[in-house]
Amino acid sequence: MSKPATEKTVNGTIQQELGFRQMVRAQFRKNRMAVWSLRFLWVLIFIAVFGSFLVNERPLYCKIDGKTYFPVFKQMAVDLGWSAWESQFVINNWDEHEFETVIRPLVPYSYNTQDLRNSFVGPFDKQNVKSRRWRHWLGTDNLGRDVVAGLFHGTRIALLTGIIAMSIASLIGIFFGAVAGYFGDDKLKVSGVRIFLNLLGLLLAVFYGFLSRSYALSEGNLAKELLKGVLIFSATMLLFNVVARQLEKLPIVKKRYRMPADLLIMRLVEIMNSIPALLLLLSVVALFQRPSIFNVMGIIGLIGWTGIARFIRAELLRIRNLEYIQATRALGFREAYIILRHALPNALGPVLIAVAFGIANTVLIEAFLSFLGIGLPADMVTWGTMLREARNAFEAWWIALFPGLAIFITVTVFNLIGEGLTDALDTRQKS
């Protein structure tokens, strides 16, 4: 828990005692590379969030036959299933309409816009365009797709993959690490009926949540079907635990058994770490009939939690014996409350470091898979797919240079942020 800044006098001088958060922030700011990396990360996030308003073949605003349209916002509604395009916008391309008034984005191309008159055109080559406004400033690929538009879309895919994958890994790692670190091998006591019902509930939850719905997961809207599966899984486990809690009130099932939580979880971590992550990832991705970026996100998250679990476990092994935890336990609070309210908030610092490095690793994995053409739709444009195009045309140096720089800079940014957090959260730096 962070404590507010206070002042105390020592030998006639006033010293400011900074809280933990202020101290970490001040220590982080001493690392200039980390600070600039964080600023550049905000630029990447801005590009990922607002890229559709900067790079798009659809106008931001236009007026056709006396009617006003906002095509970029309209497309967002269409993607969400809230609206549909009129037939005239489905049949004709956007450059074929006669606009009375039009305001276009900075780059008037989408990532999948094909300008066949300018395929494999370099940044400095002569281009067959109507005016400089329509120039491809970083060149095009073999289908005439704009490199700038591809870079912007690749930024969104890379950050989305990294953030979602590490969010999944963090939830799993924090749960297992907290259980292992807080309870150890001798503090977790569970009734036999709860063990039995949780094992039974786990089997049924996995079956009804995912296995029985494998067709829907592979052929339907993956994000929607995956959310349904998670809800079914959670509801099933919650139901069995509610039943177990009621049955535990019976005198016949009050006996509790000691569970070696730390031993079991750490053996699971060792098993996961013993399997090459890339081999496991390729094997699981091959099981899905329909390639999807969400498959890649979920699989990376499911295999990338072990490092976070070990960080949390190490922190809670130290924190669980501190005085404020002992005092809270003596007051009669439940263990779940102590973990969520007092123990975990003080153990999440190292998780930020693991997440920063994990996102950098995820960006590399996503680029590697898309470079190989594995696990992603064939028409999706990412930094990796752009590099794959460069493999077939060595003379098109711009297709290799700019996506390669984007991957290098993004990975470096997250690594520098991770190093800055490592130094800032080091307790030896508090002085």
C-alpha positions in Angstrom: 0.0 0.0 0.0 1.4 3.4 -0.9 1.6 5.9 2.0 1.2 9.6 1.6 4.2 11.8 1.6 5.1 13.1 5.1 7.7 15.4 6.4 10.0 14.9 9.4 12.9 16.8 10.8 16.3 15.2 11.3 19.2 17.2 12.7 17.5 20.4 11.8 16.8 19.5 8.2 13.5 18.6 6.6 13.4 15.4 4.6 10.5 14.4 2.5 9.5 10.8 2.9 8.0 9.8 -0.4 5.3 7.1 -0.8 6.2 4.0 -2.8 4.4 5.1 -5.9 6.0 8.5 -5.9 9.4 6.9 -5.3 9.0 4.5 -8.1 7.9 7.3 -10.5 10.9 9.4 -9.5 13.3 6.5 -9.9 11.8 5.6 -13.3 12.2 9.2 -14.5 16.0 9.0 -13.9 16.2 6.5 -16.8 15.9 8.8 -19.8 15.7 5.9 -22.3 12.8 4.4 -20.4 11.0 7.7 -20.2 11.3 8.3 -24.0 10.3 4.8 -24.6 7.1 5.3 -22.6 6.4 8.5 -24.6 6.9 6.6 -27.8 4.5 3.9 -26.6 1.8 6.5 -26.2 2.4 7.4 -29.8 2.0 3.7 -30.8 -1.2 3.5 -28.7 -2.5 6.6 -30.4 -1.8 5.1 -33.8 -3.5 1.9 -32.9 -6.6 3.6 -31.5 -7.1 6.4 -33.9 -5.4 4.9 -37.0 -8.7 4.7 -38.9 -9.0 8.5 -38.7 -5.5 9.0 -40.1 -5.2 6.2 -42.7 -8.3 5.2 -44.5 -9.8 5.0 -48.0 -13.1 6.2 -46.6 -13.6 9.9 -46.1 -13.9 11.4 -42.6 -16.8 13.5 -43.9 -18.5 13.7 -47.3 -21.7 15.0 -49.0 -23.2 13.1 -51.9 -26.5 14.1 -53.6 -27.2 16.5 -50.8 -26.8 13.8 -48.0 -24.1 14.0 -45.4 -22.1 10.9 -44.4 -19.4 10.1 -41.9 -18.0 6.9 -43.5 -15.3 6.1 -40.9 -17.8 6.2 -38.0 -20.3 4.3 -40.2 -17.7 1.5 -40.9 -17.2 1.1 -37.1 -20.9 0.6 -36.6 -20.9 -1.9 -39.5 -18.0 -3.8 -38.0 -19.9 -4.1 -34.7 -23.1 -5.2 -36.5 -25.1 -2.1 -35.6 -25.6 -0.9 -39.1 -25.1 -1.8 -42.8 -23.9 0.0 -45.9 -26.3 1.2 -48.6 -26.0 -0.6 -51.9 -24.2 2.4 -53.7 -21.3 2.1 -51.2 -21.1 -1.6 -51.6 -21.0 -1.6 -55.4 -18.7 1.3 -56.0 -15.3 2.1 -54.7 -14.9 5.2 -52.6 -12.8 7.0 -55.3 -15.6 6.4 -57.8 -18.2 8.6 -56.1 -18.9 12.2 -57.0 -18.5 14.2 -53.8 -20.0 17.6 -53.3 -17.8 18.1 -50.3 -15.2 15.7 -48.9 -12.7 15.6 -46.0 -10.2 12.7 -46.3 -7.8 11.2 -43.8 -4.1 12.1 -43.9 -3.4 9.0 -46.0 -6.3 8.2 -48.4 -5.7 4.4 -48.4 -6.8 1.5 -46.2 -4.5 -1.4 -45.4 -6.4 -3.6 -48.0 -6.8 -1.0 -50.7 -5.3 -2.3 -53.9 -3.9 0.3 -56.3 -2.9 -2.1 -59.2 -1.5 0.8 -61.3 1.2 1.3 -58.6 2.2 -2.2 -57.6 5.8 -2.6 -56.3 6.4 1.1 -56.4 9.1 2.5 -54.2 9.0 5.7 -52.1 11.2 7.5 -54.6 9.9 6.0 -57.8 7.6 7.7 -60.2 4.0 6.9 -59.3 0.8 6.9 -61.5 -1.4 9.0 -59.2 -3.8 11.9 -59.7 -1.8 14.2 -57.5 0.7 14.3 -54.6 -2.3 13.9 -52.3 -2.6 10.3 -53.5 1.1 9.5 -53.5 2.3 6.3 -51.7 4.9 7.9 -49.5 6.6 4.7 -48.4 5.8 2.7 -51.5 3.5 -0.3 -52.2 3.6 -4.1 -52.2 2.9 -6.5 -55.1 -0.9 -5.8 -54.9 -0.5 -2.1 -54.8 -1.3 -1.9 -51.0 0.1 1.2 -49.3 2.9 0.5 -46.9 2.0 3.4 -44.6 -1.5 1.9 -44.2 -0.1 -1.5 -43.6 2.2 -0.2 -40.9 -0.6 1.5 -39.1 -2.8 -1.6 -39.3 0.2 -3.8 -38.2 0.6 -1.5 -35.1 -3.0 -2.1 -34.1 -2.6 -5.9 -34.5 0.8 -6.1 -32.7 -0.4 -4.0 -29.7 -3.8 -5.8 -29.5 -2.1 -9.2 -29.6 0.4 -8.2 -26.9 -2.1 -6.6 -24.6 -4.8 -9.3 -24.8 -2.3 -12.2 -24.7 -0.6 -10.8 -21.6 -3.9 -9.9 -20.0 -4.9 -13.6 -20.2 -1.4 -14.7 -19.0 -1.6 -12.2 -16.1 -5.0 -13.4 -14.9 -3.8 -17.0 -14.9 -0.4 -16.3 -13.5 -1.6 -14.0 -10.7 -4.2 -16.6 -9.6 -1.8 -19.6 -9.5 1.1 -17.5 -8.1 -1.1 -16.0 -5.3 -2.3 -19.5 -4.3 1.2 -21.0 -4.3 2.9 -18.1 -2.6 0.3 -17.2 0.1 -0.8 -20.7 1.1 2.4 -22.6 0.5 2.3 -26.4 1.2 0.7 -26.3 4.6 -1.9 -23.5 4.9 -4.5 -24.5 2.3 -7.0 -26.8 3.8 -9.9 -28.0 1.7 -12.8 -30.4 2.4 -13.0 -33.6 0.5 -16.4 -32.7 -1.0 -15.0 -29.4 -2.4 -12.1 -31.2 -4.0 -14.4 -33.8 -5.6 -16.9 -31.2 -6.8 -14.2 -28.9 -8.2 -12.6 -31.8 -10.2 -16.0 -32.8 -11.4 -17.0 -29.2 -12.2 -13.7 -28.6 -14.0 -14.3 -31.6 -16.3 -17.9 -30.5 -17.1 -16.9 -26.8 -17.5 -14.2 -27.7 -20.0 -16.5 -30.0 -21.9 -19.6 -27.8 -22.1 -17.7 -24.5 -22.3 -15.2 -25.5 -25.0 -15.0 -29.1 -26.2 -18.7 -29.5 -27.1 -18.6 -26.1 -28.7 -15.5 -26.7 -30.9 -17.4 -26.3 -34.1 -18.9 -23.0 -33.0 -15.4 -21.8 -31.9 -13.8 -22.8 -35.2 -16.6 -21.7 -37.6 -18.4 -18.9 -35.9 -17.4 -15.5 -34.5 -14.4 -16.6 -32.4 -14.5 -13.6 -30.0 -18.2 -14.0 -29.3 -18.1 -17.8 -29.0 -15.0 -17.7 -26.9 -16.7 -15.2 -24.5 -19.7 -17.6 -24.3 -17.3 -20.5 -23.5 -15.6 -18.5 -20.7 -19.0 -17.5 -19.2 -20.2 -21.2 -19.3 -16.9 -22.3 -17.7 -17.1 -19.7 -15.0 -20.8 -20.3 -14.3 -20.2 -24.0 -14.0 -17.3 -23.7 -11.6 -19.2 -21.1 -9.5 -22.2 -23.4 -9.3 -20.2 -26.3 -8.1 -18.4 -24.2 -5.5 -21.7 -22.8 -4.2 -23.0 -26.4 -3.8 -19.7 -27.4 -2.1 -20.0 -24.5 0.3 -23.5 -25.6 1.3 -22.5 -29.2 1.7 -19.6 -28.2 3.9 -22.0 -27.1 6.6 -23.0 -30.8 7.1 -21.1 -32.4 10.0 -20.2 -35.5 8.0 -18.1 -33.5 5.5 -16.5 -31.0 7.8 -13.1 -32.7 7.8 -10.5 -30.7 5.8 -7.4 -32.0 4.0 -4.1 -30.2 3.7 -3.3 -29.4 0.0 0.4 -28.9 -1.1 -0.6 -26.0 -3.3 2.9 -24.6 -3.8 4.3 -28.1 -4.7 1.5 -28.8 -7.2 1.6 -25.4 -8.9 5.3 -25.3 -9.2 5.4 -28.7 -10.7 2.8 -27.5 -13.2 5.0 -24.5 -14.0 8.0 -26.8 -14.5 6.0 -29.0 -16.9 4.9 -26.0 -18.9 8.4 -24.6 -19.0 9.9 -27.9 -20.1 7.8 -27.9 -23.4 9.3 -25.5 -26.0 6.8 -22.6 -26.2 7.1 -22.2 -30.0 6.6 -25.9 -30.6 3.5 -26.0 -28.4 2.1 -22.8 -30.0 2.5 -24.2 -33.5 0.9 -27.5 -32.5 -2.1 -25.9 -30.9 -2.6 -23.3 -33.8 -2.7 -26.2 -36.3 -5.8 -27.6 -34.5 -8.0 -24.7 -35.5 -9.6 -25.0 -38.9 -10.3 -21.3 -39.3 -7.2 -19.1 -38.8 -7.8 -16.1 -36.5 -5.7 -13.6 -34.7 -7.8 -14.3 -31.5 -6.6 -17.9 -31.6 -3.0 -16.6 -31.5 -3.8 -14.2 -28.6 -5.5 -16.9 -26.5 -2.8 -19.5 -27.1 0.1 -17.1 -26.2 -1.8 -16.1 -23.1 -2.4 -19.7 -22.0 1.2 -20.7 -22.4 2.8 -17.4 -21.2 1.6 -17.2 -17.6 4.4 -19.2 -15.8 6.8 -16.3 -15.4 4.2 -14.1 -13.9 3.1 -16.9 -11.5 6.7 -17.2 -10.3 7.0 -13.5 -9.7 3.8 -13.4 -7.7 4.7 -16.5 -5.7 8.1 -15.1 -4.7 6.6 -11.8 -3.6 3.8 -13.4 -1.6 6.2 -15.8 0.1 7.8 -12.6 1.5 4.6 -10.6 2.1 2.5 -13.3 3.9 4.7 -13.1 7.0 4.8 -9.3 7.4 3.2 -7.8 10.4 0.2 -6.1 8.7 -0.8 -9.5 7.1 -0.5 -11.2 10.5 -2.6 -8.4 12.1 -5.3 -8.6 9.4 -5.5 -12.4 9.9 -5.7 -12.0 13.6 -8.7 -9.7 13.2 -10.6 -12.6 11.7 -10.8 -11.5 8.0 -11.2 -14.3 5.5 -8.1 -15.4 3.5 -9.6 -14.4 0.2 -10.2 -10.8 1.5 -6.6 -10.6 2.8 -5.1 -11.8 -0.5 -7.2 -9.5 -2.7 -7.2 -6.4 -0.5 -3.8 -6.4 1.2 -1.4 -9.0 -0.2 -1.8 -8.8 -4.0 -1.7 -5.0 -4.3 1.8 -5.0 -2.7 3.0 -7.9 -4.9 2.0 -6.6 -8.4 5.1 -4.5 -9.0 7.1 -7.3 -10.6 4.1 -8.3 -12.7 4.5 -5.0 -14.6 8.0 -5.9 -15.5 7.0 -9.4 -16.7 4.1 -7.9 -18.7 6.4 -5.3 -20.4 8.9 -8.0 -21.5 6.0 -10.4 -22.3 4.4 -7.9 -24.7 7.8 -7.5 -26.5 8.0 -11.3 -26.8 4.4 -11.5 -28.0 5.1 -8.9 -30.8 8.0 -11.1 -32.0 5.9 -14.3 -31.9 3.0 -12.7 -33.8 5.4 -11.3 -36.4 7.1 -14.7 -36.7 3.8 -16.6 -37.2 2.4 -14.1 -39.7 5.8 -14.3 -41.6 5.3 -18.0 -41.8 1.6 -17.6 -42.7 0.5 -19.7 -39.7 -2.5 -19.1 -37.5 -3.6 -15.9 -39.2 -6.1 -15.2 -42.1 -4.4 -15.0 -45.5 -5.8 -11.5 -46.2 -4.7 -10.0 -42.9 -1.9 -7.4 -43.2 0.6 -7.3 -40.3 4.3 -6.5 -40.0 5.1 -10.1 -40.5 3.0 -10.6 -43.6 4.7 -7.5 -45.1 8.1 -9.0 -44.5 6.9 -12.2 -46.1 6.1 -10.3 -49.3 9.6 -8.9 -49.2 11.0 -12.4 -49.2 9.7 -12.9 -52.8 11.1 -9.6 -54.1 14.5 -8.6 -52.8 14.5 -5.5 -55.0 11.5 -4.1 -53.0 13.7 -3.0 -50.1 11.1 -0.7 -48.7 8.7 -3.6 -47.9 11.4 -5.2 -45.7 12.9 -2.0 -44.2 9.9 -0.3 -42.7 8.1 -3.3 -41.2 11.4 -4.5 -39.9 12.1 -1.2 -38.3 8.6 -1.1 -36.8 9.1 -4.5 -35.1 12.6 -3.6 -33.9 11.5 -0.2 -32.4 8.4 -1.7 -30.8 10.2 -4.6 -29.2 13.0 -2.2 -28.0 10.5 0.2 -26.5 8.9 -2.5 -24.4 12.3 -3.9 -23.4 13.5 -0.5 -22.3 10.3 0.1 -20.3 10.8 -3.3 -18.7 14.4 -2.4 -17.7 13.2 1.0 -16.4 10.6 -0.7 -14.2 13.1 -3.2 -13.0 15.4 -0.4 -11.7 12.5 1.6 -10.3 11.0 -1.3 -8.4 14.3 -2.5 -7.0 14.1 -1.9 -3.3 17.8 -1.2 -3.2 17.2 2.0 -5.1 14.9 3.5 -2.5 17.7 5.3 -0.9 
